[in-house]
Amino acid sequence: MEKAVVAQQAQQENAPSTYDFAMELAHWAEDKKAENIFVYEVKDLCSYADYVVICSGNSDRHVSAIAETLREEGKHAGHMPLGVEGLHKAQWVLLDFGDVVVHVFYGPVRDYYDLDRLWPAKSKLWSGGEQVSSYDNEDDDL
C-alpha cells in the first residue's frame, strides 16, 4: 500500500466515529441542562444524516445557550457545522454537522412540530442520560 493510503486509514481509525460524535453532542446538551434529549440512528431511514439529536430548552435564552455550546464544542472536536439556522429567534435551532443533525427546540415549539414522531422507536439509541439500545446489537423488538 502507498504511504498516503496507510496514513489516511490510520487517521480514520483514530478519528471518533459519527456515532461517538452524536453521543458527545447529547452529553454536551445534557451538561447545559437540555431536556428530553434523544439520539436517533437514521442512516437507513433518510439520506441526509446518520444520526439526529433532538433536545429542548425551557426558554429562548436556554435554547440559544445550548445551541451555541454545541456549535463551539463541535468546532473544538474538529466538526465544523455546515449550517446553523434559527439562532436569532432561538425557538428552533438546527445545527447541521453533516452526518449528524441537531434540533434544539423551545419546549412548546417542539410539542407543536413533534419531530420525534418521524423516527421509529427502534431507531432511538439514547434518551436523556440512558442508553436505549445497544449500538453493536440491533434488536428489531425494541
C-alpha positions in Angstrom: 0.0 0.0 0.0 1.1 3.5 -0.6 2.1 5.6 2.4 -0.7 8.1 1.8 -3.4 5.4 1.9 -1.9 3.9 5.1 -1.8 7.3 6.7 -5.4 8.0 5.7 -6.6 4.7 7.1 -4.7 5.3 10.4 -6.3 8.8 10.6 -9.8 7.4 10.1 -9.2 4.7 12.7 -8.1 7.3 15.3 -10.9 9.8 14.5 -14.1 9.5 16.6 -16.9 7.8 14.8 -20.1 9.6 13.8 -21.9 7.6 16.5 -19.4 8.8 19.1 -19.8 12.4 17.9 -23.6 12.2 18.1 -23.3 10.9 21.7 -20.9 13.7 22.6 -23.4 16.2 21.3 -26.1 14.6 23.5 -23.8 14.8 26.6 -22.8 18.4 25.9 -26.6 19.2 25.6 -27.1 17.4 28.9 -24.3 19.4 30.5 -26.2 22.6 29.5 -29.4 21.2 31.2 -31.2 20.4 28.0 -34.4 18.4 28.5 -35.8 15.4 26.6 -32.6 14.6 24.8 -33.0 11.8 22.2 -30.4 10.4 19.7 -31.8 8.6 16.7 -29.9 6.4 14.3 -31.5 7.3 10.9 -28.9 6.2 8.4 -31.3 3.5 7.0 -34.3 5.9 7.1 -33.1 9.0 5.4 -30.4 10.2 3.0 -29.2 13.4 4.7 -27.8 12.2 8.0 -26.7 9.1 10.0 -27.9 10.5 13.4 -30.4 13.0 14.6 -30.2 14.6 18.0 -33.3 16.3 19.4 -33.4 18.3 22.7 -35.3 21.1 24.4 -34.6 24.2 26.3 -37.0 25.9 28.7 -36.7 29.4 27.2 -35.3 31.1 24.1 -32.1 32.1 26.1 -31.7 28.5 27.2 -32.1 27.2 23.6 -29.6 29.7 22.4 -27.1 28.7 25.1 -27.5 25.0 24.3 -27.1 25.6 20.5 -24.0 27.9 21.0 -22.4 25.3 23.2 -23.0 22.5 20.7 -21.6 24.6 17.9 -18.5 25.6 19.9 -17.8 22.1 21.3 -18.3 20.6 17.8 -15.7 23.0 16.4 -13.3 22.1 19.2 -13.8 18.4 18.4 -13.0 19.1 14.7 -16.6 19.1 13.4 -17.4 22.5 11.8 -21.1 22.9 11.4 -22.1 23.1 7.7 -25.0 25.3 8.7 -26.8 26.8 11.7 -30.4 28.0 11.3 -32.8 29.7 13.7 -30.3 31.0 16.3 -31.6 34.6 16.1 -35.0 33.7 17.4 -33.9 30.6 19.3 -37.3 28.8 19.1 -36.0 26.0 16.9 -32.3 25.9 16.1 -30.9 23.5 13.6 -27.2 22.6 13.6 -26.1 20.6 10.6 -22.8 18.8 11.2 -23.2 16.7 8.0 -23.7 13.1 9.2 -25.3 14.4 12.5 -28.1 16.9 12.6 -29.2 18.5 15.8 -32.5 20.2 16.6 -32.7 22.3 19.7 -36.3 23.4 20.5 -38.0 25.7 22.9 -40.4 23.2 24.6 -43.8 24.3 23.3 -42.3 24.6 19.7 -41.1 21.0 20.0 -44.5 19.9 21.1 -46.1 21.7 18.1 -43.9 20.2 15.4 -43.4 16.8 17.1 -40.4 15.8 15.0 -39.9 12.8 17.3 -42.8 11.0 15.7 -40.8 10.8 12.4 -38.4 8.3 13.9 -39.5 4.8 14.9 -38.8 3.7 18.4 -36.2 1.1 17.3 -34.1 4.0 15.9 -33.7 5.6 19.3 -30.3 5.0 20.7 -30.1 7.3 23.7 -32.7 9.0 25.8 -31.7 11.7 28.3 -28.8 10.0 30.1 -29.8 6.4 29.3 -28.7 4.2 26.5 -31.9 2.9 25.0 -30.5 0.2 22.6 -27.1 -1.2 22.0 -25.3 0.2 19.0 -23.5 -3.0 18.4 -26.5 -5.3 18.7 -29.6 -4.1 16.9 -32.8 -5.7 18.2 -35.9 -5.4 16.0 -38.1 -5.9 19.1 -37.1 -2.5 20.5 
